[in-house]
Amino acid sequence: MSTGLRAHAMWTLFGLASIASMWFAYTAPGAVAMFVLIGLAFLLWYGLGSRGSWMALIVIGLGMGGLMGWQAVSDSRCPKPGTKVFLKADKPPVGCDEFRAVAGTMAVFCLLLALGGVAAPFYARRPDDDAGDDLQPGTSTPTA
């Protein structure tokens, strides 16, 4: 496998692992995994560079956007009927509507993250990638 494909594959696997850790971040193993993956992101960036990192944005954005969207339209993580959930001591309890609204907002945020990943190869090009675009045919001098 070439270096470029290996980097893309590693960043994609990182994104998949990140989805699982974020979905279960309310548990101790999920939280630990999330923090381990944050450290792994720095190691991947150091070892592989930025090449292919946009794949992690796409995978995380689409994966978490889909899961959060599903959570927003279903009752998947709503408190059981009769259960009161207080987010602050002096505030009224929150219900399923608040959970669904937050999940919908997070779904939109994650999908915007994926959109940033899709656009990254276009806005984050190296200057030398486009250096030859303004050259006259058969010469090495730029057009005026």
trRosetta pair geometry for C-beta under 8 A, 3 or more apart (Angstrom, degrees):
i j d omega theta_ij theta_ji phi_ij phi_ji
1 5 4.9 -118 -176 90 95 118
1 6 4.9 120 117 -64 116 89
1 9 7.2 -24 176 3 152 146
2 5 4.8 87 57 14 82 102
2 6 6.8 -146 94 -8 39 90
3 6 5.7 -56 -145 37 29 113
3 7 6.4 30 156 -20 64 105
3 51 7.9 40 134 99 91 154
4 7 5.9 -54 -150 33 29 110
4 8 6.5 26 153 -15 63 106
4 51 6.1 -97 -126 167 70 133
4 52 7.1 153 -171 -50 60 114
5 8 5.6 -53 -147 38 35 111
5 9 6.1 35 154 -20 67 107
6 9 5.7 -55 -145 38 30 111
6 10 6.2 30 155 -20 65 107
6 48 7.8 -145 110 -122 89 119
7 10 5.8 -54 -144 36 30 110
7 11 6.4 25 158 -14 64 108
7 48 4.4 147 -123 -171 99 123
7 49 7.2 -29 -132 58 144 82
7 51 4.5 38 121 101 160 100
7 52 3.9 162 124 15 91 139
8 11 6.0 -58 -147 40 29 107
8 12 6.2 31 153 -22 64 108
8 51 7.5 -72 -53 142 72 81
8 52 3.7 -140 -82 -127 54 124
8 55 5.2 109 -158 -31 74 153
9 12 5.6 -55 -147 36 30 113
9 13 6.4 30 155 -17 65 105
9 52 7.7 -35 12 -169 39 152
10 13 5.8 -53 -148 38 31 110
10 14 6.3 37 150 -23 63 105
10 44 6.2 178 137 -137 119 116
10 48 6.0 -173 72 -63 143 159
10 52 7.1 87 55 109 82 143
11 14 5.3 -49 -147 34 34 118
11 15 6.5 40 151 -22 63 101
11 44 6.7 133 -87 167 72 142
11 48 7.3 -146 -49 101 97 155
11 52 4.4 171 13 130 138 97
11 53 5.2 -150 -126 -105 144 37
11 54 7.7 54 139 45 152 37
11 55 4.4 112 102 63 114 107
11 56 4.5 -99 177 -38 91 97
12 15 5.6 -51 -153 32 33 113
12 16 6.6 33 150 -17 64 102
12 52 7.7 -72 -27 174 81 111
12 55 4.6 -57 -69 147 79 129
12 56 7.0 -138 -82 -73 28 58
12 59 5.6 130 -145 -48 64 149
13 16 5.6 -51 -148 35 35 112
13 17 6.4 33 154 -15 66 105
14 17 5.9 -58 -149 40 30 109
14 18 6.2 35 151 -25 64 108
14 37 6.9 139 -163 -157 83 102
14 40 6.6 -169 -128 121 109 118
14 41 6.7 118 -176 -91 138 73
14 44 6.1 -29 -73 -55 154 166
14 56 5.2 -29 88 -104 108 121
15 18 5.5 -54 -147 33 31 116
15 19 6.7 38 154 -25 64 97
15 55 6.4 -128 -14 127 140 74
15 56 4.0 -175 -65 -137 101 58
15 57 7.6 -86 -104 0 127 18
15 58 7.3 -9 -139 68 166 61
15 59 3.0 96 129 79 145 128
15 60 4.7 -120 -150 -40 92 80
15 63 7.1 148 154 7 97 137
16 19 5.8 -46 -154 24 33 112
16 20 7.1 29 151 -12 62 102
16 59 6.0 -65 -53 168 63 138
16 63 7.3 157 -112 -75 51 162
17 20 5.9 -56 -156 37 37 110
17 21 6.3 30 152 -15 69 109
17 33 7.5 -130 169 172 95 114
17 37 5.9 -179 116 -104 109 130
18 21 5.8 -58 -144 41 32 107
18 22 6.0 28 160 -16 68 109
18 34 7.6 77 -144 -124 66 70
18 37 5.4 163 -92 160 78 154
18 56 7.0 70 9 -165 145 101
18 59 7.8 110 50 104 111 106
18 60 5.2 -27 94 -99 131 113
19 22 6.1 -61 -145 40 25 105
19 23 6.2 25 158 -21 63 110
19 59 7.1 -103 -36 144 120 90
19 60 6.1 -165 -65 -119 83 60
19 63 3.9 -56 -105 132 142 144
19 64 5.8 -150 -123 -55 84 80
19 67 7.3 142 -168 -11 104 142
20 23 5.9 -57 -145 35 27 110
20 24 6.5 -7 166 12 63 110
20 30 7.8 -134 140 -125 66 91
20 33 7.3 -53 105 130 93 150
21 24 6.5 -76 -146 55 27 88
21 25 6.4 61 150 -73 64 83
21 30 5.5 151 -159 -162 54 68
21 33 3.8 -142 -115 110 113 109
21 34 4.2 164 150 -71 117 67
21 36 7.9 -143 -119 52 153 91
21 37 5.5 -175 29 -2 163 141
22 25 5.3 -12 -148 -33 36 120
22 30 7.6 168 -60 178 3 108
22 34 6.1 100 -76 -105 57 117
22 60 7.8 82 4 -150 149 101
22 64 6.1 -19 95 -99 144 125
23 30 7.2 -112 79 -142 52 135
23 64 7.5 -154 -64 -109 85 81
23 67 6.0 -78 -101 173 115 164
24 27 5.1 -31 171 29 91 113
24 29 6.9 -17 131 86 127 88
24 30 3.1 -155 112 -89 82 137
24 33 7.6 37 79 45 108 132
25 30 4.6 -127 -79 133 25 113
25 31 5.3 85 -163 -82 65 64
25 34 5.1 32 -109 -38 103 148
26 30 6.6 16 39 68 43 141
26 31 7.6 103 -60 -50 2 100
27 30 4.4 88 57 10 87 108
27 31 6.8 -156 87 -8 42 87
28 31 5.8 -56 -144 37 29 110
28 32 6.3 28 158 -17 65 107
29 32 5.7 -55 -145 39 32 110
29 33 6.1 33 156 -20 66 107
30 33 5.7 -54 -145 38 30 112
30 34 6.3 34 153 -24 63 104
31 34 5.6 -50 -149 31 31 114
31 35 6.7 24 156 -11 63 104
32 35 6.0 -60 -152 40 32 105
32 36 6.2 33 151 -20 67 107
33 36 5.5 -54 -144 37 33 114
33 37 6.2 32 156 -19 66 106
34 37 5.8 -57 -150 37 29 110
34 38 6.7 36 149 -25 62 99
35 38 5.4 -41 -149 25 38 116
35 39 6.9 37 152 -13 62 100
36 39 5.8 -57 -160 39 35 110
36 40 6.2 37 144 -22 67 108
37 40 5.0 -48 -140 38 39 117
37 41 6.4 53 154 -30 65 93
38 41 5.7 -43 -156 21 32 116
38 42 7.5 30 147 -13 58 98
39 42 5.9 -53 -161 32 40 110
39 43 6.6 35 146 -14 69 105
40 43 5.4 -55 -148 40 40 112
40 44 6.1 42 153 -21 71 103
41 44 5.7 -51 -145 36 30 111
41 45 6.3 31 154 -20 63 106
41 56 7.8 133 -120 174 103 169
42 45 5.7 -53 -147 36 31 112
42 46 6.3 29 154 -18 64 107
43 46 5.6 -55 -146 39 32 110
43 47 5.9 17 160 -8 67 114
44 47 6.0 -64 -137 47 27 101
44 48 5.3 -20 -180 25 69 115
44 53 7.7 136 123 -98 117 96
45 48 7.0 -61 -109 57 16 78
45 49 6.9 33 -169 -136 51 15
45 50 6.8 23 -139 -75 85 59
45 53 7.0 34 -97 -89 84 138
48 51 6.3 -115 155 58 90 90
48 52 6.9 -54 150 50 132 116
48 53 7.9 150 100 -59 115 89
50 53 4.9 -69 -161 8 59 128
50 124 7.6 -113 145 157 139 138
52 55 5.2 -20 -180 6 75 119
53 56 5.6 -38 -169 23 57 113
53 57 7.2 58 139 -16 70 97
53 120 7.9 -113 85 161 80 161
54 57 5.3 -47 -157 33 47 116
54 58 6.5 47 148 -19 71 101
54 117 4.6 142 -176 -158 75 74
54 118 7.7 155 170 -56 116 15
54 120 3.7 -160 -108 68 131 145
54 121 6.2 -135 49 -43 169 78
54 124 7.5 -179 -63 43 126 140
55 58 5.7 -53 -149 37 35 110
55 59 6.1 30 155 -16 68 109
55 117 7.1 129 -83 -174 10 124
56 59 5.9 -56 -140 42 30 107
56 60 5.8 23 163 -12 67 112
56 117 7.4 -150 74 -117 47 134
57 60 6.2 -59 -138 44 23 104
57 61 5.7 22 163 -18 62 117
57 113 5.7 -140 -166 161 86 84
57 114 6.5 160 143 -109 76 36
57 116 5.8 -93 174 90 143 92
57 117 2.8 179 97 -77 109 114
57 120 6.7 114 45 -26 148 140
58 61 5.9 -59 -139 41 22 110
58 62 6.1 11 167 -8 63 112
58 114 5.2 73 -134 -146 48 79
58 117 3.8 -149 -50 115 70 141
58 118 6.1 98 -98 -59 109 70
59 62 6.4 -60 -140 43 22 100
59 63 5.7 17 163 -14 61 119
59 117 8.0 -131 7 166 54 171
60 63 5.9 -61 -135 44 23 109
60 64 5.7 5 173 -1 65 115
60 110 7.2 -122 135 -153 73 99
60 113 6.5 -59 98 126 99 135
60 114 7.6 -163 78 -76 59 80
61 64 6.7 -59 -131 47 17 95
61 65 5.6 19 165 -20 58 120
61 110 5.0 163 -147 169 55 69
61 111 6.0 111 172 -112 98 21
61 112 7.4 -132 -145 67 124 33
61 113 3.8 -164 -96 90 109 90
61 114 2.6 -169 110 -52 133 78
61 115 7.2 -147 168 0 157 53
61 116 7.5 165 -71 41 153 86
61 117 5.9 -164 8 9 136 127
62 65 5.7 -56 -133 42 23 113
62 66 6.1 25 163 -20 61 108
62 110 7.7 -167 -41 144 12 103
62 111 7.4 66 -95 -110 48 65
62 114 4.8 97 -47 -110 71 147
63 66 6.1 -60 -152 34 22 108
63 67 6.5 14 155 -11 61 109
63 110 7.9 -102 70 173 53 133
64 67 5.6 -54 -141 42 36 110
64 68 5.8 30 160 -15 70 109
64 106 7.5 -82 152 150 106 102
64 107 7.9 -159 131 -112 69 52
64 110 4.2 -139 95 -135 100 150
64 113 7.9 11 61 57 120 139
65 68 6.1 -57 -139 43 25 105
65 69 6.0 29 157 -21 62 110
65 107 5.0 91 -156 -162 62 65
65 108 7.7 100 -135 -65 101 11
65 110 3.6 -163 -66 100 77 110
65 111 4.0 105 -133 -59 149 76
65 113 7.6 -168 -51 47 113 99
65 114 6.1 -71 -8 -11 143 131
66 69 5.7 -55 -143 37 27 112
66 70 6.3 29 156 -19 63 105
66 107 7.8 117 -47 -139 11 102
67 70 5.7 -54 -150 36 30 112
67 71 6.4 30 151 -19 64 106
68 71 5.3 -50 -145 37 36 115
68 72 6.3 41 151 -26 65 102
68 103 4.9 -170 -169 -171 78 77
68 104 7.4 173 147 -79 95 18
68 106 4.5 -121 -154 97 153 101
68 107 3.8 -164 101 -72 105 78
68 110 6.0 134 24 11 136 140
69 72 5.5 -50 -148 30 33 114
69 73 6.7 12 159 -4 65 106
69 103 7.6 172 -77 147 16 95
69 104 7.2 66 -115 -116 55 57
69 107 4.0 113 -63 -142 72 146
70 73 6.4 -67 -148 44 29 96
70 74 5.8 -5 165 10 69 118
70 76 6.7 37 128 -13 91 148
71 74 6.4 -71 -128 54 24 89
71 76 5.0 -92 -118 53 69 121
71 77 5.6 0 -149 13 115 112
71 99 7.8 -96 158 150 104 95
71 100 7.4 -164 134 -117 71 59
71 103 4.1 -125 102 -156 107 148
71 107 7.8 -175 50 -58 92 114
72 100 5.1 100 -151 -167 56 73
72 101 7.7 94 -136 -79 98 13
72 103 4.0 -165 -70 102 77 105
72 104 3.8 108 -135 -66 145 76
72 107 5.7 -81 -13 -12 137 139
73 100 7.6 107 -63 -150 20 112
75 78 4.4 -52 -165 16 82 129
75 96 6.1 -22 -129 -148 93 136
77 99 6.1 -151 96 176 91 134
77 103 7.4 142 48 -72 121 138
78 95 7.7 14 -157 167 105 61
78 96 3.7 11 -136 -115 129 101
78 99 5.4 172 -100 64 67 150
78 100 7.3 -5 -78 -46 107 92
79 83 4.0 -132 166 86 113 119
79 84 7.6 127 138 -78 161 6
79 85 5.0 -162 -57 -29 147 119
79 95 7.3 -103 40 -141 111 47
79 96 6.9 -131 35 -68 71 76
79 99 7.6 168 -10 -36 77 147
80 83 4.7 81 60 -10 76 126
84 93 4.1 -87 -164 -108 90 158
85 93 5.7 112 58 -163 46 95
85 94 5.3 -52 87 58 101 86
85 95 7.8 154 40 -83 102 30
86 89 6.9 63 153 -99 133 30
86 91 6.7 146 -158 73 85 84
86 93 5.3 -68 -75 -101 68 72
86 94 7.5 141 -109 5 25 81
87 91 6.3 -30 63 73 83 137
87 94 5.8 38 -18 -14 111 128
88 91 4.1 62 67 9 102 119
94 98 4.2 -74 -168 52 110 153
94 99 7.1 122 138 -41 115 79
95 98 6.0 111 57 11 52 96
95 99 7.5 -102 120 1 37 96
96 99 5.4 -57 -150 39 40 114
96 100 6.0 37 154 -19 72 107
97 100 5.8 -57 -147 39 29 109
97 101 6.3 31 155 -22 65 107
98 101 5.7 -51 -143 34 32 112
98 102 6.4 29 158 -16 64 105
99 102 6.1 -58 -151 38 28 108
99 103 6.3 27 153 -18 63 110
100 103 5.6 -55 -145 38 32 112
100 104 6.3 35 154 -21 65 104
101 104 5.8 -53 -150 35 30 112
101 105 6.5 30 152 -18 63 105
102 105 5.7 -54 -149 36 33 112
102 106 6.3 30 154 -15 66 107
103 106 5.7 -56 -145 41 31 110
103 107 6.3 40 152 -27 64 103
104 107 5.5 -49 -148 29 32 115
104 108 6.8 31 154 -16 63 100
105 108 5.9 -54 -155 34 33 109
105 109 6.5 33 148 -18 65 106
106 109 5.4 -51 -146 37 37 115
106 110 6.2 37 156 -19 68 104
107 110 5.9 -55 -147 37 29 109
107 111 6.4 27 155 -17 63 107
108 111 5.8 -57 -147 38 30 110
108 112 6.5 34 152 -20 64 103
109 112 5.7 -56 -154 34 31 111
109 113 6.6 37 147 -23 64 102
110 113 5.3 -47 -153 30 38 118
110 114 6.7 40 148 -18 65 99
111 114 5.4 -45 -150 33 39 114
111 115 6.5 45 148 -22 64 100
112 115 5.3 -47 -148 33 37 116
112 116 6.6 43 149 -21 64 99
113 116 5.7 -51 -155 32 33 114
113 117 6.7 33 147 -18 63 103
114 117 5.5 -52 -152 35 37 114
114 118 6.4 39 150 -20 68 101
115 118 5.6 -48 -146 34 35 112
115 119 6.3 25 156 -11 65 109
116 119 5.9 -62 -144 44 29 105
116 120 6.4 54 152 -52 63 93
117 120 5.5 -28 -149 -5 33 121
119 122 5.5 -69 -170 45 61 111
119 123 5.6 26 146 -1 96 113
120 123 6.4 -71 -131 50 29 88
120 124 5.0 -11 -174 14 72 126
121 124 6.9 -57 -104 53 17 90
121 125 7.2 51 173 -70 51 81
122 125 7.0 -27 -166 -32 22 104
125 129 4.7 -105 180 56 108 143
125 130 6.2 71 127 -22 141 109
126 129 4.7 112 63 -18 81 101
127 130 6.8 -76 -164 47 39 91
127 131 6.6 66 142 -65 71 91
128 131 4.9 -18 -145 -21 47 126
130 133 4.9 -21 -175 -7 77 128
132 135 5.2 -41 -162 7 63 125
134 142 4.8 24 113 -149 107 97
134 143 5.4 -122 174 33 83 90
135 139 6.4 -162 179 82 94 75
135 140 6.5 -32 -142 -136 129 29
135 141 7.1 124 -140 72 79 29
135 142 5.9 -71 -90 -100 55 51
135 143 7.2 150 -143 -20 12 81
136 139 4.5 18 73 41 101 119
136 141 6.4 0 21 73 109 78
136 142 7.7 126 -14 -168 78 16
136 143 5.5 117 -60 -70 85 88
